[in-house]
Amino acid sequence: MIRERAYPVEPWHVRETRLDLDVLAQSESVFALSNGHIGLRGNLDEGEPHGLPGTYLNSFYELRPLPYAEAGYGFPESGQTVVNVTNGKLIRLLVDDEPFDVRYGEVRTHQRTLDLQAGTLDRTVEWVSPAGRAVRVHSTRLVSFTQRAVAAICYEVEVADDRPLRLIVQSELVANEELPPTRKDPGSPRCSKPRSSLRSTWRRPRAAC
């Protein structure tokens, strides 16, 4: 549960002024984007750390049987579960061959803003790598209302000092992404088992300077 006041009260914006890894799963739900056809959880652009990765398509689900000790009128024979599709919102950033990861180095500033009028998620980070190289990252994510099958990300990186710096930006497509273990439903006596799967990754370099 998000207990501290991390979100200032604003009419049309949900703004997170600092990053709290202890409530990352909850903030991913707060900053989710959807247009009724595509759904994106508010995971960080670099993918890790994450609470629960999520990329969903309407009408893409799996069926599971619902067994009963005794059949009865109106009892459903099967249930539906929305499943993850290929994750295409991952962007990896290498700063002098060091991966951008908020768990390492120093995060000077971190802010995310969900614009409820524009339907966009903006993120601004100032990060110092373990080697002492500083960069500013700004990203904007959206799912289109006019073209329902379109999702887009604008990703910008700025060097925070005057020294030469080598940057590599890669976009990734990850299929069969491993999910964290599910917890026992308080209303059900059945226990859930950890779900595991093979991870398949395709990378495409986007820019280098």
VEXDREN-2710 file (C-alpha; in Angstrom, 1 decimal):
% VEXDREN-2710
k/r/px/py/pz
1/MET/0.0/0.0/0.0
2/ILE/1.2/3.5/-0.8
3/ARG/1.0/5.2/2.6
4/GLU/3.3/8.3/2.1
5/ARG/2.3/11.4/0.2
6/ALA/4.3/10.8/-3.0
7/TYR/1.5/12.2/-5.2
8/PRO/0.7/15.9/-5.1
9/VAL/-3.0/16.7/-5.6
10/GLU/-3.5/18.2/-9.1
11/PRO/-6.7/18.5/-11.2
12/TRP/-5.6/16.6/-14.3
13/HIS/-2.2/15.0/-13.4
14/VAL/-1.0/12.2/-11.3
15/ARG/2.5/13.0/-10.4
16/GLU/5.1/10.9/-8.6
17/THR/8.0/13.1/-7.3
18/ARG/10.3/10.3/-6.2
19/LEU/10.8/6.6/-6.8
20/ASP/10.0/4.1/-4.1
21/LEU/11.0/0.6/-5.0
22/ASP/9.0/-0.9/-2.1
23/VAL/5.7/0.1/-3.8
24/LEU/6.8/-0.4/-7.4
25/ALA/4.0/-2.8/-8.2
26/GLN/1.4/-0.4/-7.0
27/SER/2.8/2.6/-8.9
28/GLU/2.9/0.4/-12.0
29/SER/-0.9/0.1/-11.7
30/VAL/-1.3/3.8/-11.1
31/PHE/0.7/4.7/-14.2
32/ALA/-0.8/2.1/-16.6
33/LEU/-2.1/3.2/-20.0
34/SER/-4.9/1.7/-22.0
35/ASN/-7.2/2.5/-24.9
36/GLY/-9.5/-0.5/-24.6
37/HIS/-7.4/-2.5/-27.1
38/ILE/-3.8/-2.2/-25.8
39/GLY/-2.9/-2.1/-22.1
40/LEU/0.5/-1.2/-20.8
41/ARG/1.4/-1.4/-17.1
42/GLY/3.5/1.5/-15.9
43/ASN/6.8/-0.4/-15.8
44/LEU/10.0/1.5/-16.0
45/ASP/11.3/2.0/-19.6
46/GLU/14.4/-0.1/-18.9
47/GLY/12.3/-3.0/-17.6
48/GLU/14.0/-3.7/-14.4
49/PRO/13.4/-3.5/-11.5
50/HIS/9.7/-4.3/-11.9
51/GLY/6.8/-5.4/-9.7
52/LEU/4.8/-7.2/-12.4
53/PRO/5.5/-6.8/-16.1
54/GLY/2.4/-6.4/-18.2
55/THR/1.5/-5.9/-21.8
56/TYR/-2.1/-6.9/-22.8
57/LEU/-4.3/-7.1/-25.8
58/ASN/-8.1/-7.1/-25.6
59/SER/-9.6/-10.5/-26.4
60/PHE/-6.3/-12.3/-26.0
61/TYR/-6.7/-14.7/-23.0
62/GLU/-6.5/-18.3/-22.0
63/LEU/-9.3/-20.6/-20.9
64/ARG/-9.0/-22.8/-17.8
65/PRO/-11.5/-25.4/-16.6
66/LEU/-13.5/-24.8/-13.4
67/PRO/-14.1/-28.2/-11.8
68/TYR/-16.8/-28.7/-9.2
69/ALA/-17.5/-31.6/-6.9
70/GLU/-21.1/-31.4/-8.0
71/ALA/-22.4/-29.7/-11.1
72/GLY/-25.1/-27.2/-10.7
73/TYR/-27.3/-24.9/-12.9
74/GLY/-25.5/-21.7/-13.8
75/PHE/-22.1/-22.9/-12.8
76/PRO/-19.5/-21.8/-15.4
77/GLU/-17.5/-24.6/-17.0
78/SER/-14.4/-22.5/-17.7
79/GLY/-12.8/-19.2/-16.7
80/GLN/-10.8/-16.7/-18.7
81/THR/-7.4/-15.2/-17.7
82/VAL/-5.8/-12.3/-19.5
83/VAL/-2.2/-13.3/-20.4
84/ASN/0.9/-11.3/-21.2
85/VAL/1.8/-10.7/-24.9
86/THR/5.2/-9.8/-26.2
87/ASN/6.7/-6.9/-24.3
88/GLY/7.7/-4.2/-26.8
89/LYS/8.1/-1.2/-24.5
90/LEU/11.6/-2.0/-23.2
91/ILE/14.4/0.4/-23.9
92/ARG/17.9/-0.4/-22.7
93/LEU/20.4/2.5/-22.2
94/LEU/24.1/1.9/-21.8
95/VAL/26.2/4.8/-20.5
96/ASP/29.9/4.0/-21.3
97/ASP/28.9/0.3/-21.4
98/GLU/27.2/0.5/-18.0
99/PRO/23.4/-0.3/-18.0
100/PHE/21.1/2.4/-16.8
101/ASP/19.5/0.9/-13.7
102/VAL/18.0/2.9/-10.8
103/ARG/19.2/0.3/-8.3
104/TYR/22.8/1.2/-8.9
105/GLY/24.7/4.5/-9.0
106/GLU/22.8/7.6/-7.8
107/VAL/19.3/8.7/-8.7
108/ARG/19.4/12.5/-8.2
109/THR/15.8/13.2/-9.4
110/HIS/13.0/10.9/-10.6
111/GLN/9.6/12.1/-11.6
112/ARG/6.7/10.4/-13.4
113/THR/3.5/12.3/-14.5
114/LEU/0.3/10.8/-15.9
115/ASP/-1.5/13.4/-17.9
116/LEU/-5.2/12.5/-17.8
117/GLN/-6.1/14.9/-20.5
118/ALA/-3.4/14.1/-23.0
119/GLY/-3.3/10.4/-22.1
120/THR/0.5/10.3/-21.8
121/LEU/3.0/9.1/-19.2
122/ASP/6.0/11.3/-18.9
123/ARG/9.2/10.3/-17.0
124/THR/12.2/12.4/-16.1
125/VAL/15.3/11.0/-14.5
126/GLU/18.7/12.4/-13.6
127/TRP/21.1/9.4/-13.0
128/VAL/24.8/9.1/-12.1
129/SER/26.4/5.8/-13.1
130/PRO/28.7/3.9/-10.7
131/ALA/31.6/5.3/-12.7
132/GLY/30.4/8.9/-12.1
133/ARG/28.9/9.7/-15.5
134/ALA/25.7/11.7/-15.3
135/VAL/22.8/11.7/-17.8
136/ARG/19.2/13.0/-17.9
137/VAL/16.6/10.8/-19.4
138/HIS/13.1/11.9/-20.5
139/SER/10.5/9.6/-22.0
140/THR/6.9/10.0/-23.1
141/ARG/4.7/6.9/-23.5
142/LEU/1.2/6.7/-25.0
143/VAL/-1.4/4.4/-26.5
144/SER/-3.4/6.0/-29.3
145/PHE/-7.2/6.6/-29.1
146/THR/-7.5/7.3/-32.8
147/GLN/-5.4/4.3/-34.0
148/ARG/-6.1/1.6/-31.4
149/ALA/-3.3/-0.7/-32.5
150/VAL/-0.6/1.9/-32.0
151/ALA/1.6/2.5/-28.9
152/ALA/4.5/4.9/-29.0
153/ILE/7.5/5.9/-26.9
154/CYS/9.6/9.0/-27.3
155/TYR/13.0/8.5/-25.5
156/GLU/15.5/11.3/-25.1
157/VAL/19.0/11.2/-23.4
158/GLU/21.0/14.2/-22.5
159/VAL/24.6/14.2/-21.2
160/ALA/24.7/16.2/-17.9
161/ASP/28.4/17.3/-18.1
162/ASP/30.8/18.4/-20.8
163/ARG/32.9/15.3/-21.1
164/PRO/32.6/13.0/-24.1
165/LEU/30.3/10.1/-23.4
166/ARG/29.3/6.9/-25.4
167/LEU/25.6/6.1/-25.3
168/ILE/23.9/3.1/-26.7
169/VAL/20.1/2.8/-26.9
170/GLN/18.4/-0.5/-27.7
171/SER/14.8/-1.4/-28.0
172/GLU/13.8/-5.0/-27.1
173/LEU/11.0/-7.4/-27.8
174/VAL/10.6/-9.9/-25.0
175/ALA/8.3/-13.0/-25.3
176/ASN/7.4/-15.5/-22.6
177/GLU/8.5/-13.0/-19.9
178/GLU/8.9/-14.6/-16.5
179/LEU/6.3/-13.5/-14.0
180/PRO/6.8/-13.4/-10.2
181/PRO/5.1/-16.0/-8.0
182/THR/1.4/-15.4/-7.5
183/ARG/0.1/-15.1/-4.0
184/LYS/-2.6/-17.1/-2.3
185/ASP/-6.0/-15.6/-2.8
186/PRO/-7.4/-14.8/0.7
187/GLY/-10.8/-15.9/-0.4
188/SER/-9.7/-19.2/-1.8
189/PRO/-8.2/-22.3/0.0
190/ARG/-6.1/-23.1/-3.1
191/CYS/-2.5/-22.1/-3.2
192/SER/-0.9/-20.7/-6.4
193/LYS/2.4/-22.0/-7.6
194/PRO/5.2/-19.9/-9.1
195/ARG/4.9/-19.4/-12.8
196/SER/8.0/-19.8/-14.9
197/SER/8.7/-19.7/-18.6
198/LEU/11.4/-19.4/-21.1
199/ARG/12.5/-15.9/-21.9
200/SER/13.0/-15.0/-25.6
201/THR/14.6/-11.6/-26.4
202/TRP/15.1/-9.8/-29.6
203/ARG/17.2/-6.6/-29.6
204/ARG/17.6/-3.9/-32.1
205/PRO/20.2/-1.1/-31.6
206/ARG/18.5/2.3/-32.1
207/ALA/21.2/4.8/-31.7
208/ALA/24.8/5.2/-30.6
209/CYS/26.9/8.3/-30.2
END
